[in-house]
Amino acid sequence: MNVILNKRTKEVHIGSLSVGNESPILIQSMTMADSLDVNKTVEECIHLFEKGCPLIRLAIPSVKAAKNLKNIKLEIEKRGYDIPLVADIHFTPEAAEIASKFVEKVRINPGNFADRKRFESIEYTAEEYDLELKRIEKDIQPFIDSCRQNQTSVRIGVNHGSLSDRITSYYGDTPKGMVESALEYLAFFNNQNFENVVVSLKSSNPQIMIEANRLFVVEQEKRGWNFPLHLGVTEAGDGEDGRIKSALGIGTLLKEGIGDTIRVSLTENPENEIPVAQFLAEEFGRKKAFPELNIYAKNPTIPEVFTHPEQCNGWTVFDLAKQSPEELHQFLLKQQEKEQASPVLFHGNYSEKDLDKFLIRATVDFGSVLLNGWGNGMCIQNENFGSEVIVNIANGILQATRRKISKTEYISCPSCGRTRFDLQKTTAQIKEKTNHLVGLKIGIMGCIVNGPGEMADADYGYVGSGIGRITLYKKKEIIQKNIPEEDAVNALIRLIRENGDWVDP
């Protein structure tokens, strides 16, 4: 039986905190305030910290914002708090170098740190590719030196939506490309004997995120490395859908022994992310080794949703909530060997009274088997909730695993200091007008950092491009720029109509 052994990664220190090795799963979140506003940023950091978030990330879009971190740290200390901070850097290596002097951790994105993302196809010879790597390593050297001098840790944060043109031209826009991007940067740090590094491989698609992290574990082990992993599903959205996507990606990997720190990204107030992350960490992190359940079904079908297992006479019923992962592993192997098996109903009966905890547990239980094509039907029960609530959760899990599409899909990012419009309000407006367009994918992005790339899978995109200004996309193509925010939602509806994808409610 192929098992992920839940090996301990190396311990990385982030100020007074640590991740990896025997450390508990560390949760984190991100502020919404403009990082040039010291008071608002400090107040939000303290609020999140008091809500149970020990590590807090700030969007740092400029050199000026990086320099202001000194004032933020001083004010936090002045108010009597010790809160480790993470500076989130895109596009500006100089800002990363400055930030490393004031905060405990700096996140850099290989796709745009010393590389580029313009959706261009570039052809490289092996020699030319190697020269590019040497150039990037030289460009990143001052940052590594500064982090070493200031005892600052680093997150190499790879996003599926912002892989560089160099990577996608060579490896494709794939989990393999994500892993190679991370490994390249790890090699730069490893060459300098700098080991205080955490890695993340994120996507708005939980299936891609899971595949990339599994592959990374295998590839770093081949090299004798054991860097800790930060888990998260980007642009997961809000409400039940955001929680289901996050639980699917993060929970599935935690159950396999993968992951040392997590962030749940919701298009809501950041404090709402904390209880979801806490529950995932407590319930699924640092447990015993689980079998690797990525055994794929031969002929996947679209599963039916049932409200009671007795509706499925003649079906084989497997109870995901009661039977162990080892029993599930053996069951799937037997199903794989059968030429003509009876239809399989995956069933789970739950007792949670808290809706979030219920849907998270059900998502983690059902998620991995549905992702891998297993199951002809699913039945979720909980006497504390009505059938309409439960059917909605089941359909949400099926949609997140791409087994059955029954509603509009939204790829929306959490607000941060880079966002230049009210993301939560706008997302609600767009949902209200488009939630009847079954199967359509709409991306709603606060800024251009991951926007065009992360929503490349979307049919239409709504991206903040300046204060109160919006750019509309169809797939990866810019259709209209510089739209005033007050007109942009209606402009999006017109664009959908013009392209024949609109139906009346």
Secondary structure, DSSP 8 states (H G I E B T S, - for coil): --B--------EEETTEEESTT---EEEEE--S-TT-HHHHHHHHHHHHHTT--EEEEE--SHHHHHHHHHHHHHHHHTT----EEEEE-S-HHHHHHHTTTSSEEEE-TTTSSS--SS------HHHHHHHHHHHHHHHHHHHHHHHHHT-EEEEEEEGGG--HHHHHHH-SSHHHHHHHHHHHHHHHHHTT---EEEEEEBSSHHHHHHHHHHHHHHHHHTT----EEE-BTTB-SHHHHHHHHIIIIIHHHHTT--SEE----SS-GGGHHHHHHHHHHHHTT-S--B------SS----EEES-GGG-TT-EEEETTTS-HHHHHHHHHHHHH-SS---EEEEEEE---SHHHHHHHHHHHHHHHHHTT--SEEEEEETTS-HHHHHHHHHHHHHHTTS---S-EEEE----TT--S-HHHHHHHHHHHHTT-TT-EEEEESSTTTHHHHTTTSSEEEEEEETTEEEEEETTEEEEEEEEHHHHHHHHHHHHHHTT-----
